[in-house]
Amino acid sequence: MDLEVSPALTIPSTELGWRFSRSSGPGGQHVNTTDSRVELSWNVAGSAALSEGQRLVLLTRLERRLIAGVITVTASEQRSQLRNREIALAKLSELVAAGLAPGAARRRATKPTRGSSRRHRVAKEQRAATKQQRKRPSAE
């Protein structure tokens, strides 16, 4: 089953690597016999599903999560391996979609308005006057 990240990007199931192991946590006697923990890995650097631009963006943005160009997500929240597979697919999809999402627009620096500067100055003078009144009267 291919993983559709966005209408423009679908990761073929042949590029996804699965590993299963025993999960910690609740499950009773059943937990000792089933491999319900899921590890899903995808080679970003060697993927044919990505364009060169997408690959560069993902490699730079997900740099901290990658090990030798491979991204790995784990899921062990549920007792069922099937449910954990679905969760792992969703996690990978969200991660890749967030990595490919366009960045937020840069903030344009602005000057404070004349009115806000005046209000700021008046408030400062008010605070200074309040603090002056708290002083101990001088013995002159």
N, C-alpha and C positions, 0 to 999 in steps of 0.2 A: 504494500500500500504506500503510494507516494505521499510525501508531506507537502501540502500546499501552504506556503508561508504568506504569499500574496498572489493576486492575479498574475503578476509578472514573474513570480519565482515559485517553482515547484521542485523540491528535492526528490530525486528518484530513490526508491527504496533500496536499490543496489548500492547506493553510496552511504547508507546508514549501517552502523555496526552496533549490534546488540550484545550485551553480556548480562548474565543473570547470576544472582547469588542469594544466599540466605539473608533475610532481613532481620534486624533487631526489633524489639518492641513486642506488642501484644500479638497473640495468635494461638495460644494454648499449645497442645500437642502437635497441631498441624504445622506450626511454624518451623519445627525441626526437620520437616521432610520436603518442604517446597522452597523453590528459589523464587521468592516474590520480589526481591529487590532488583531494579532494572537500571542498567547503565546504557545510555544511548550516546554514541559518538559519531561525529561527522567531520570529515577532512575538508576544512574550508580551503586550504591551500591547493588541494588537488581536485577540487570539485569541477565537474564539467557543466553543472547547472548554473554557475555564476558567470557573469561577464567579467572582463578584466577590471573594470571600474568598481563593480560590486565587491569583487574579491579584495581589492586594495582597501576599500572602506571597511569591510568586515575585519580584515587582518589588523588594521590600526585601531579600530574602536573596541574590538574584543580581545585585544592583545593580552590583557591580564588573565583572561579565561582560557587562552589557547596553550596547548602543550604540543610543540612541534607541528603547529598548524591544524591541530585537531581539537575540536570543542567537544566536551563531554558533559552531559547532564545526568543526574541520578534521580530516581523516584523510589521511595520506599514507604510512602504515606499510607498506602492501602494494603490489605492482606492479600488481595488478588493480584497476580502477575499481570493479567490483562488490563486491569484498571491502572496499574503502575506504568504499563506501556503507554496508555493513552495520556497519562499525566506527563511522562517524559517527552512524548511527541509535542504536547502543548507547550511545555517549557522551552524546548528547542525552537519551536516556531516563534514564540514570543521574543526569545533572545535574538534570533536572526532578524526578525521584523524591526525590533528596537535598534539593532545595529545598522540597519539599512535606512531607517527613518531619517528624513532631512533634519539637520540641526536647527535649533531655534534661531530666529533672526537676531543679529547683533544689536545690543542696546546702543542707542544713539545718546550721547551725553548732551544734557540740556542745562541751561543756567536757571537758577531759581527766579521766580517772577519778582517784580518790585514789591508787590503786596506781601508775598511770603517772607521776603527779606525783612520788610518793616515789622511784620508780626513777630518774627524771630527775635529781632532786636528789642522790641517792646517786652517780650517775654523774658529775655535775658536781663533787662533792666529791672523788671519786677522781681525776678529771683535774687538779683544782687541786693535790692532794697530789703527784701525779706531777710536775707542773711545778715545784712548790716544791723537790722533791728534785734537780731539774736545776740549780738555782741554784748559783753559786759560793759556797762557805762564806764568811761574813763574818769579817773580821779583828778580832774583839772581844776 
